[in-house]
Amino acid sequence: MRRTPRQLSAHWSHVAGRLRASRRVALFLDFDGTLAPLTPRPQQTRLPARTRRALRRLIRHPRVTLVVISGRRRADVRRRVGLPGIRYLGLYGGEDSRPLHLSIPVRQALDRVGARLARGLSCFPGVWVENKRVSLTVHLRDAPPRTARRIRREVRRAWRPFHSALVLLENLRDVEIVPLAVAGKGAAVRRVLAQPRLRDALAVYFGDDLSDEPAFAATSRGVSILVRSARRTRAHYTIGGTEQVAAWLTQMEAALG
C-alpha cells in the first residue's frame, strides 16, 4: 500500500526507541541516490567521505548487520564503497557472493535486445545504453520528459518478445532489463532476514528509486526511509537527500548506544 511518507525528523524519537529496544538491527542501504549522490555517468559516482566514516563506525557495532544492495554489479559497488564487513548484493540482489552466470538462451536474448536498442535509440539525444554483461540499462536522466516517455515505450517493445527470459524494471531515471532469475530487492531482503541470526532483527532500509519499493514492502514491520522524494511510496518515512544520509546513520549509531 503506497502512502505519502512522513518526515523522519518529526518521528525520530519513535524510531530511536525501536532501535534502542532491538537486540539486532539489519541495515539495508541502496547505493546510487542514497549512499552516493547521482552523477551524469555511473563511473563518476563516489561515496562521500562523511558517509564512509559513518558506515565504518556502524560496521563495528555489535548489534548491526550492514547490507548494501544495488542495481550495479556486485564487484562495482563493493569497490566503490570499499569497506570490509559489509554484505554486498549486486544486480538488485541477484549477485551475492558469486557473479551471476547466464545460460546461453538468456545471453542470446540479452544480446538481441541490446542490438535492437542500439539501432532504435541511437538517434535520441540524452539517451544511452549501458551493457553490464548480465543486464542492460537505458539511461534517461538527460532526456526531456516527452522523449523519456517515448523511449520507455520503445524499450518495452524491444523487451516484450523476450519476456520469458528477461524482466523489465522501470526506475525513475532509467529502464533496466535483467535475467528472469533476478527476483529484485524485495526478495533479496527477505532472503537475508530469513537467516536464523536475523529473524528477530529490526529491519531498516534506505532507498530512493522505484526498484526499492519491493524492499520497502519487505521491511513493512521495520523502518523504511525514502531518500530525496516525497512521492507516494511504501516507505514509512522520508529524508531530504543523500547529503542527509550520513547524518541519519550517525543518529542511528547514537540511538543504538
N, C-alpha and C positions, 0 to 999 in steps of 0.2 A: 504494500500500500504506500503510495507516494504522498508526501505532505510537504508543507513549507517548513524547512528546518529552523530550529531555534538557535539563537546566538549562544555559543558555548560559554562566553564570558558571563552571561546572565544566569547560567545554571551550573557554574563551575563548582560551587560548594557541594551540590548533589553528586556530581561526577567524582570529585575528590573524595567524598565519603565512600563511594563504591570502591575506589582504588585502595583506600586505606583498609577496607574490610575484606579485600580479596586475598586469598592465600597465594594466588599466582595470577599474572597478567600476560595474555598473549597479545602482543602489539604488532599489528599488520600495517605496513606503510607502502603506498604506491610511490613511484619514483618521479616521473615527469609530471610537473604541475602540482606536485605535493611536496616531496623532499627537495626537488630541484626546480628552479624557475624554467619556464618554457623558453626555448630558443628557436630561431628560424630553421636550424638543421639539427637533427639528433646528435651528431658528433660534436656539436658545440656545447652541449649541456655539461655543467659542472655542479657538484654538490657544494653548497656554501660551507665555509669553514665552521661557522657557528653551528650549523646543523650537524656536521660531522662530530663536533665536540659533544653535543647533546646525545647523539647516538652512542658514542664511545662510553659515556657515563651510564647509559641505560643497559648496555651490554654487560656491564659489571654488576648490575643489580641482581641479587639472588632470586628475586621473585618474578623477573621479567624474561620472557621468551620473545625474541625480536625476529620478525619476518619481513623482508622486502619483497613485494610481488609486483611485477612489471610486465608490460607488453613487449619490452625489449627481450633479446636473447639473454639467457641467464649469465653467460660469461661477460656480456657487455655491462649489465647492471652491477654485477659483482665487482668488476674492475672500476666502475665509476664511483661506487660507494667506498670500496677499498678497505673494509673493516672485517676482520675475522670475528667469529662469534655470532654472526647473523645468518639465518637461513635465507638463501636467495632462491626465489621462484621466478623463472622467466617465461615468456610467451603465455601470459595470463594464467600461470600456474602449470602449464603443460610441460615445462622443463624444471626438474628438481635437481637431483644430484648428478644426473646424466643428461647429455644433449638428446633432443628429440630426433629419432631416426624415422624417415618416411618410407613407406612401401613404394614400389615402382608405380602403381596406379595413382597414388596421391601425388608423387613427384611429377608425373606426367600431367595431371590435372592442374597443378600449380603453374607448370611451365606454359601450358596452353592459355590459362587465364592471363598470365603475365604478358604473353605475346599479344593477346587481344587488347589489353590495357595499354601497352606500349604504342600500338597502332592507333587506338581510338582517342587517347588523351594527349598525344604529343602536341596538338595544336592549341591547347588551353594554357594560357599564362598563369603562373602561380600554382600549378598543379604538378606534382611529380610522384613517381612510384619508387618506393624503397623495397628492394628484394632482400629479405632476411634469410634466404635459402630455405627456410621452413615455413615462411609466410610472406605475404605481400601487403604493403601498406601504401595506400593512396593518400598523400598529404594534401590537405585542403586549406591550411591555415592562411595562406596568402591569396586564396581565391575569393573574388567577390561573392556575396551570398547567393545571387542568382546562378552564377557559374557553379558554385559548390553544389547546389540542388541538382543541377543538370548532371554533374559528374557522378553524384551518388546514384542517379538513375542508370547511368552508363555502366557503373561498376556492378550494379545488381544484374544487369543484362549479361555482362561477361561472366559473372559467377553462376547464374542460375542453371546452366546446363551441367554444372559440376557439383550441385548441392548434395549429392550422395557421398561425396568425398571431402568437401570443404565447407566451412562455416563462414558466414559474413558477420563481422562485428562492426556496428556503427558507433563511432565516437564523436565527440563534439568537433574535433579538428581533423579527423581522418576517418578512413574506412579501412578495415583490415580483413584480409582473407586468410584463414588459418585451417589446418587439418581438422577433420571432424573429431579426432581424438582429443583435441583441446577443449575441455569442458568449461573453461572460464574460471574467473577469480572466485566466484561463489563456491564452486566445487572444491577448489584448492583450499580455501579457508576451512571448509567443513572437514576436509581430509586432515589438515593439521590439527584441528580441535578434537578430532577423534582419537588422537594419541592418548594413552592412559594417563600420562602425567599432566595433560592439559584439559581433561574432561570437566574439571571444576574451575577452570580458569575464567577470568573476566576477559572477554574478547574486546579489543579496541581496534578500530580500523579508521585510517585516514586515507581519503582518496578524492579525486576531483572530476573524473570522467564518467561517461555512460557505462563503460566496461567495469566500473567499480560498483555499480548498482547491485549486481548479484551478491557481491561481497557485503554490502550494507545489509542486504536481506539475511545473509548467513550469520551476521552478528546482531540480529534484531534484539537479542536478550542482553547484549553488551552495550558498547558505546561506539557509535559510528559518527564520523565527522566529515562533512563535505568541505573541501578547500576551495576558496575563491569564487563561490557562487551561492546564490540564494534561490536557485531553481527548485521546482518540486522534485523530491528525491525520497529514497528510502532511508537516508541518513537521519539521525536524530538531531544533529547539531551542525552548525556551520561556523567557519572562521574566515578571516578576510583574505588570506593568500599565503603563498609559500613563505613569505618573509615572517609570518607568524608561527609557522610550524615549529621552528626551533624553540621559540618561547614557550609554546604549549607543551612540548616534550620536556622542557626544563620544569615546568609547573607539575607535570605528571611525576617526574622524579622526586620532587619535593613532597608531593602528596603521599608517595609510597614510603617515604622515610628511609 
